Amino acid sequence: MEPNAGYNLRHLQAPIASGFSLRALTFLLETIGQQSGLAAFLTAPTGNFSLRGRSFEESPTLLPIVIDYPKSSEVAHYARVVNADSKGTVLPPQELLDLLLEYTNQTGAVDVGRKLVDTGSFAFYTARDYHDAYSKKQTNPIAVAERLVAHIKASNESYPALNSIVQYEPERILAQARASAERWAAGKPLSVLDGVPVTCKEEADIEGYERRVGTSFYARGQPSTSNNAALARLAAGGAIVLGATNMHEIGFDVSNINTDADHGPARNPYNVMHVTGGSSGGSASSVASGLAVISVGADGGGSLRIPASHCGVFTIKPTHSRIPALGWAPLDASTAHVGPIAATATDLLLGYAAMAGPHPEDAASQSLPSVRLPTLEAWRSVLDSGKGVLKGLCVGIFWNYFRDADVEYVNNAEKMVLEMARRGAEIVEVEIPDLEDFRVAHLLAIGSEITQEADAMLASARARNPNSNPSFSLPNRLNLAAQKACMTAADYVTSMKVRTRCIQRMKELFNKCDVFVLPTSGDVAPPVPEEGEKGGTGLSDLTTSAMCMRFAFLGNLSGIPAISVPTGQHPPFPAGKSRLPTGLQVLAPWYREDLLLLVAKACEGILEEGALKVELGKAPFEVEKEGSVKKVDRVEGEKVVRKRPDVWYDVLG
C-alpha cells in the first residue's frame, strides 16, 4: 500500500457573502429557504449531507468520555497524580496551590524565558515574574492593577482598538489588588498566582460581569453573581480577574469578528489589521498583548487552539470534562472543552493544574480518572539528552494530512518536529481512515447544538423584555437559518454514531504512537475585512473558516486532549502573511495532559534556543517509499525565535 493511501479530507469552496449579498441571502433563507431548496444548495459545499443514506453500525456516543484510558498502570514514570478525590472539590486544595510554585523553580540551561533573551527571543512576563516582583517589593498588586486599568483603557481607545478585554470595572480590579497586597504585606500569599492578572472568555459566568456570549442582547443588565468553576479555582489562588474577553458571537465561527456587539472585532497583537482567530480570540489577544498571564477559554472546534496559534501563544484543550464546564453557556456541550491560554508552557501548566479535576456539582468530571501532572524531575529536565521527555517519544504523523495546508505554515510546524527528532523523538508514519466523515460529523454535532442554544437565548431575551427584538449578526443568522432548514434530528444521531467510530480510530492511532502531530491551523490569521469593522455587515467566508479549522475536529469529536505551541512566524512573503505567528498541534490519548505539557515545555525550549533554522521554502523532511522518513540536514537559514508583538504592554515595567 502506498504511503497515506485513502486520504480523503476535502477542501471547502464556497462563495464569500457580505454587504448586500449577505443581507439578501439571509432574508431569503429566513423566509423561503427550506421550501425553495436554497438552503440545501448553499450548504452542499460543506458536505453536510454526505453521511445521509449510509449505515453506521456503531451505537451513538453523546459525550466523548472514555473511562480510564490509558490504564493507570500504563502511565509513564514522569506522571504524578493530584486531585484524586473522586467527587472533587469546589476549590483547589491548598497543597496543590503550594505545589504550583515548585513548577516555576527552574535550574540550568533549560530555564527558558528571562535567561534566554540573549538568543533574540522575546520573553513574556510570567506568573513567577509577578511573584518575584512582589516578594522582593519591587512593586505591589495595587500598582500593577493601576497600570493594568490604564493599559486596558488605552487598548480599547487606540485606533484600531485591540478589543481583547471588552468588560472591565476598575474598582473591581483594584479591590482584588488591595486584598492581594494585604496578603503579600502579611507574608501570606495564597499561591504563586496571588496578584497575577487573568481574564476569562465572555461565554462564562464572571462575577460582576454579564455573560453576553459575544452578542449584542444576551444577559444585558444581568451580571453574574459568581465565577464559573474554572475561574473560581484561579481566583482561589489569589489571581486578579481583569474582566471578560471578546469572543466570536455564540462561538459560531473562528474569526472573532463581532460587528453587532458594542466593541467590534478582537485584533491580533502581532498585527492589528488581522484577526485573532476564535472564538476565544479576546483571551488569546489579552495574553499575547501582556495584559493577562493566563486566560480561560473554551474550544468546541478549535476555539482555543486557533487563536492561540494566530496570536503566538500556548494553549491546552484538555480531555473532555477534565476542567468542569460549570458556569459556561451550554453552546456545544458534546464538543466543548474549557482550558487555559498562556504565553509560556509553565504558566499553561499552572492554569491547567489549578483548574483541572472533579467538581462535586459536575457528574461528568467525577467519572474521570485522577488528574496527572508531570513530576517535578521530569519538568526540570525536559530537554535533558539522557532522560528528557523527547527521548524515545513516539510521534505519529499522517503526512498527506499534515502537509495539506499553507506551505510555509506547514514548514514551520515541520521544523519543530524535526528538532524533536534531533532530541530523540521517533517519527513514525500513521494513517487515519474516515477523516472526511469525522469532519462532517463534527460540523453536524456542533452546528446542531449551537443552533438549539441560540434559539433558547433568543427566547430568553424576548421573555425578559417582550418589546425587544433580539437578533444575531447577519453571518450567524445566515448560518442558523441554513442549519434549521437542512439539518435533522437523524443527522445529529448519525454524527454521534460517527463519533463512536472516531473514538475507536483514536484508540487504534495511539496503539502506534505516544502523540500525534498536526499544524494547528491551515494558515495564518486572515486580515480584518472592511465589512468586519464595528457596525459592518460582517461576512460569510466558509472557505477561510474551514481552512483555519482543518486540523481541529479530531480533538473535539473524540474528546482527546491537544496543545498548540508557537513555531515562530510566517516568512516575509507574501506580504499579506508576513511575520504572523504559526503553531504546531500535539494530540495525546485521553487524560495524558501530563505528557502534552512536557512536550509543550520541550517545544518552548527549542524555540527559545533559536534552534529552528531551516531554509525558507524547503520542507525539513522528505518522505521516501513505504512511508519512511529522511531527515534533511539543517540549513542555516533565518533563525526562528519568538518575536515581541506589535502591541505589548509592559505591566511590570
N, C-alpha and C positions, 0 to 999 in steps of 0.2 A: 504494500500500500504506500502511495506517495505521502510524503510529509504533509500534514494539515488537510488531508482529504476530508471532504464533507463540510468544509466551512461554508455556511450559508447565510451569514448575517447580512442583511440588505442595508443599503443606504437610502434614507428617505429623501424624496424630492417632492417638494410642494411649493406652490407659488406664495410669495410674500404678500400679505394684505395689510394695508394701512390707509389712513385718511378715508376718502370717500369709499374706496373698495371695501374696507373693513366695516364701515358703517352699513353699507348696502348688504354685504353678506350676513352680518349679524342680524339685521332686520329680517331678511328672507328666512334664515334658519329659525329664528324665534317665532315666525308666523306660519310659514308653509314648508319648513324644512323636511319634515317626516313625510308629508303627503307627496311632495314633489320629487323626492329621491335626491334632492340637492345635498342633504347631509351625507348620504351614502357615497355620493360622488366625491365630495370634498374629503371624506375620511378614508377613502380607499387607499391613497398613497401610504398611510400609516401601517397598512397590513392588518388592521384590527379584525378583519373578517376571516383571516387565514386559518383560524382554529375551528371555524364552524364546519359542521358536517363530518368531522373526524372523531374517531373513537379513541378515548383515553381510558385505559383500564384502571388507572390509579384512583384511589379514594381522595376526596378533596382534603387539603390541609389549610385550615383557616388562618392559623398563626404559625410562622416558621420557627417553632420551638422544638429543638432536638435535644432530648434529655441526656445529660452526662455523656457527651461526645466531645473529645475522646474520653475514654475511661480514665478515672483519676490515676490509676496505676501506670498509665502510659505517658503521663506528663513528664517532661524532661526535668533534670535536676535543678534547672535555673528558675523554676517557678515556686513561689511561696503562696500559701493560702491565707487570705484575710477575709474578714466579714463573713464568717462561716455560719452564723446563726440562720437557720432555715427560714424563720419567719421575718428576720431582718429587724432593722431599727429605723426610726424616723430620721435621726441624725447620725452622722458617723461617730463611732466610739472614740474617746479621747486617745486611746492607744494607737489608733490609726492616724489621727491628726498628728500625734507626736512622731510617728514613723515617717511622715512625709518629708520632714526636714532632712532626714538621713539621705534621701534620694538626691538632694541638692548638694551634698558634700562630695565634690569631685577631686580626684588627685591625678597627677601625671599629665601626659600629653593629650589624653582623651578629653580633657576639660574644654569642651567647645564653648563658644560664646565669648566672654570678655577676654580670655587669654589668647585668642586666635585672631584678633583684629589685625595683626601684622600680616596676615595672609591676604588681606584685601577684602575679606568677607565682613559684611555688616553684622554687628552684634546687637540684637534686640535686648531690651531690658527684660529681666526675668523676675519671677517671684522672689528668688534668692537675693537679687539686687535690691529689691524693696526691703526685704528682711534685714539685710546688712546695713542699708542706709538708716533704717530706724534704730537698729541695735547700737550703731556707732554714733547715733544722734546727729547725723549729717543732715537729716530732715525729719519731718514727722508727718503722720497721716493727715493732719489738718492742712499743712502747707501743700501737700500733694493734692488733696481734694480741691483746694482753691485753684491750683494750677489746672486741674482737670476740668473744672467747671468753665474756666476761661477758654481752654482748648476746645471743649465740646461746642461752646457758643461760637467760637471762631470757625470751627469746621463746618457748622451749619449756615454761617453767614458769608462764607467765602464764595467766590464765583469761579467755576461752578461749585455748588455746595457738595461736601463729601456725603452727607446724609447717611452716616453709619448709625449714629445714636439718635433716634427720632423722638423718643420720650425721655426726658430727664428733669429732675427737680433739684436745683442747687441746695436747698435747705435739707432735703432728704439725704443727699450725698454727704453734706457737711456733718449732719447728725451722726451718721455711721462713722465718719472720720474722727469725730470727737470721742466717741466710745472706744474706738481703736487706740487713739492717743492715750487715753486714760489707762488702758491695759498695758501699753508699752511703758508708760511712766511708772507703773507699779511693777514692772518687770515680769508681767504675766500675759504675754501674747498667747492667743488661743492656738496658733499653729504658724507655720511658715507662710500661710495665706493671710495672716492678720494685717489689714491695711492695704492689701493688694487689690487693685481695681479689676472688676469683672463686669461683663454685660450678659444679656440674655435676649434671645430672639422674641419678637413681639407676638409670637404664636402661643406663648405660655403665660401663666399667671406670674406676675412680678408685683410684689406688694407696693401699692400706691400708684400703679400704672394700669392703663387699660389694655386688655388683651384683644387688640384690634385685628390681629391675623392679617395685617397688611391692607385692610380695607379702609374705605372712607366712611363707613357707617357702623361697624360692629362694635359693641361694648362701649360706645361713646357715653361718657358720664357714669360709667360703671367700673371704677378702678378695682383691681384685685385686692383682697384683704389679706392675702398671704402669698408666699413664694411657692412656685412649683417644687416638687420633691427634690429634683436635681439641684436647683439653685439654692434651696434651703440648706442643703448639705455644704455647699461652698460658703454660704453666709455663716454657718455654724463654726467654720474655721476662721472667721473674722474678715472674710473678703468684703470689700466695699462694692455694693451693687450700684453701678452708674445709671442704669436705666434700660430701656427696651430698644432693640436694634431693628433696623429696616429689614423687611422680608418681601419676597415676591407675593403678591396678593393671593391668599389661600394656598400658597405653595404650588400653584398650578403651572409653573414654568421655571426655567433655570437662569433667567437673565437678571432678575431683581429690578426690572423696570416697572416702577409704580407711577402711573400718570394720574390716577384719580385721588391718591392719598394726599395728605397735606404737604408732603415734603418732596416728592419726586423720586427719581431712581437713586439707589446706592451707587457710589462711584469707587473705582479702583484706585487705591493709594499709589500704585505704580504708574498709573496714567489715568487721570480723572476723566479723560474723554472716552474711557472704556468702562464696561460694566464690571461688576464684582463677580458675576455668577450668582446662582441662588439655589434654593430660596433663602438660605441663611447668609445672604450677601452682606448685610449690615454687620453681622457678627464677625465675618472674616475681615471686613474693612476696619472694624474697630480694633482688632488685634494687629493687623498689618500697619496701621497708622500710629500705633503706640499708645492709643487711648486705654486699651484694656490688655491685661496679661492673658486672661482666659475668657472665652465667651461660650455660652451654652446655646447650641443649635439643635436642629433635627434634620434627618435625612430619610426621605421617602423614595427618592430617585436620583441620588447624587447630591442632595441639598446641603450636605456638609462638605463632601469631597470636592465638588466642582468649584465652589467659591474659595475653598482653601487653596486649591491648585491655582486658580486665577489670581489670587492675592499673595501667593508665595509663602504660605504658612502651613502648619501641620494640623491634621485632624485625625480622629479615630471615630469611625462608625462602629460602635460595639455590636456584639451579638444582640439579636432582638430581645428586648425586655431586660437586658443586663443593667441598664440605667433606667429606673422606673419612669414611666411617662405620666405620672400623676400630675395634674395641673396643666396639661397641654391640651390644646384643641384637638379633638379626635378626627383630624382631617383624613388620615390614611393609616388606620390602626395596624393593619397587617403588614405594611411595608415600612413604617416609620421607625427610626432609631434615634434616641436622644444621645448627644455626645458633645465633647468639648472641641474647641478650636484654640490653638495656641501658637505662639511664634517659635517655640523651641520644643524639643522632644521631652525634656524634663518637665516643663510646665504642662505638656499634654498628659504626662503620667500623673502629675499632681491633680489635675482636673478630673481625670478618669477615676483615679483611686478614691478621691473624696466623694464622687457621685455614685459609683457603682455599688451594686449589692441589693439584696432583697429589701422590700418595704412592707410593713405589716398590712398596708391597705392595697397592695398590688399583688394579686394572686399569681399572675404570670411570672413576676420576678421571684416569687417564693419557690417556684418549681425548678429553678435553675441550679446547677452545681455552684459550689463556693467560688468566690472571686479569687483570681490568681494574679499576682503581681510578680515581676522579676525579682529574684533575690538581689540584695544589695551588692553581693560579689559580682554577679552577672552584669548588673547595671554599670558598675565601675570599671569593668574590664571588657566592655562591649566590643572594642576593636583590637583587643589583645590577639596577637597572631597565633598564640597557642590554645587559648580557651574562649575566645570571643564567640558571640552567637553566630557569626557568619561561617565559622569553621565547620565544614561538613553540612551546612544547611542546604537542604534540597529545594531548589527554586524551580517551580514549574512555569513554562512559558508556551503559549499557543501562538506560534509565530504569525500565521496569517491574520489572526485576530489582533495581536499586539501591534502589527505594523499597518493596520488598515485605518489610517488617520493622517493628519498633517505630518509631513516627513520630518521636519525639524523638531516638532514637539515629540514625536516618537524617538528620534535620535537622542534627545536629552534623556529620555527615560532609559534608553538602551545604555547610555554612558554610565548611569548609576548601576544598572545590572552588571555591566562589565566590571566595574570596580568592586562590586560584591563578590564576583567570581575571583578576582585577583586576591581577595582576602579570605578565600577558602570555600565560598559557596559553590555548590554543584548545580549547574544549569541543566535541566532535563526538558525534553520536548514532551508536551502533553496535548491532548485533544479534548474538546468538549462538544459532544453532539447536541443538536437541537437548540442552538443558540437563538435562532430566529423565533422559535416557539417561545422561548423564555422571555425574549424581549417583548413580544406581543402580550404574553400573559401578564407581565409586569404592568404594561400600559393599561390593560383591562382592569387589573386589580386596583391600581392607584387612581385611575380615572373614575371608576365606579364609586370608590369610597369618598373621594373628594366631592364628586357631584352630589352624593347624598347629603354630606355635611353642609355643602353650600346651600342647598335648599333649606336645611334646618336653620342656618344662620339668617337667611332672608326672612323666614317665618318668625324667628325670634325677634328680629328688629321690627317687623310690622306689628307684632303683638304688643311690643313695648310702646310703640308710637304708631297708632293706626293711621295717622295722617301723613306718615313718612312714605317715601318712595325709594327704599334702599336698592342699590344696584352695584354690580361689579363692573370692572373695567371692560371695555369693548373686546379685547382679546379673550378674556375669560368668559364673557357672555357668549362669544362665538364657540369656544371650546365646550362650555357647558351645554349649549344648545345642540351641538353635534353629538355629544355624549348621550343626551337624553333621547335624541331621535334615532340613534343607531344601536346603542348597546342594550342588552337584555340581561335578565337575571341568569339565564342559561349561559351567557358569555362569562359572567362572573364566576359561576360554578366551574366552568371549564378552566378558567385561569387558576383556580385553586387546585384542580387536578394536575395541571401542568406544574404548579409549584411543587407538588409531591415528587414529580419526576425530576425537577431541578434539584431538590434536596438529595435525591439518590445520586444524581450526577456529581454533586459536590462531594459526597462521601467517596465515590469512586475516584475523583480527582485527588483527594487528599490521602488516598492509599498509595499514590505515586509520588507525592511531593509534600514537603512541610508547609510551604507557602506558594502562592500563585501570584504572578505579577502582570500588570497591565498599565498602560498610561492612565492617568486619572481622567483626562478629558480627551476629546478628539481634536481639540485646537485650543488656542489661547483665547482670552477674553475678547469678545466682539466689541466694536465701538458702540457707544450710546447713540442711537439714531435720532434724527431731529424729531420724529414722531414720539420718541420715548421720553421727551422732556415733560416736566410737570404741566398738566393741562392739555397735553397732546392726546392723540387717539391711541397711542401705543401701536404695536404691530404684532401680527401673527406670522412667525417665521419658523415653521416646524422643521425645516431643513437644518438650520443652525442649532436649534434646540436639540434635535436628535443627535447631531454630531457631538455636542457637549455631553450628552447623556450616554454616549455609545458604550462606555465601559462601566456604567453604574449599576445596571439592573440585576446582575447576578447576586450582588450582596444584599439587595433589598428583597428580592423574591425568595431567596433561600435562608436569609437571616444570618449569614456568616459575617464575622467582623472584617473590617478593612481599614487601612490607614491610607492617607495621602501624604507624601513627603515632597518638599521642594526639590527641583532638579535644576535650578538656575533659571535663565531667561532664554527666550526665543532669540535667535541670531538677528542682526540688524537688517535683515531683508526677509520678506518685503517690508517696506516702511510701515505699513499698517499693523504689523505684528512685532515691531522692533522692541526688544528688551522686556516684553511681557512675560510674567512667570509661567513656568511649566511644572508638571508634577508626575510622580510615579505612584501608582496604587499597588498596595500589597494586601492580599487576602489570605486568611488563615481559617482553619476549622473552627467551628463553634467553640466559644469560651477560651480561645487561645490569644486573648488580648495581651497577655504577658509576653508572648513571642513577638507579636506585632510591635509592641512598644520598644522591645530590644532592637528590632530591625530599624525602627524609626530613629533610634539613638545612633545606630551604626551609620545609617544613611546621612544623618546630620553631620557626623564626624567626617565622613567622606567629602561632603560638600564644603564644610568649613576648612578642611585642609587644602582646598583648591586642587583636589586630585582629578577632577573631571576635565581632562584635556584631550579632546578628540577633534580631529579635523572637521570643520564645519561641512555639512552636506554628506559626510561619509558615515555609513552605518557601522557601529562598533562591532557587530557580529556578522559573520557570514554563515548561512545555513547550507550545509552540504547535503548530499544524498542520504537518504534514510533518516533525515532529521538530526544528524549530528551537528554540533556547533563548533565553529572555529573562532577563537578569539583573535581579533585583529590587533596587531601591535599598536600601542598608543602613539598617536601623532601629537607632537607638542604644538597644538593649536592654541586658540584663545583660552585662557584659564577661566573656568566657570565657577563662580562663587555667588553668595547671596549679596544682592545689591540693596542699598538703602532705598526705601520707597520715595517717590517724589513728594508725597505728603506723609510726614512722620513728626510726631510731637514729642519733644524731649521733656518728659514729665519729671524725671528726677534731676535734670539739669546738670 
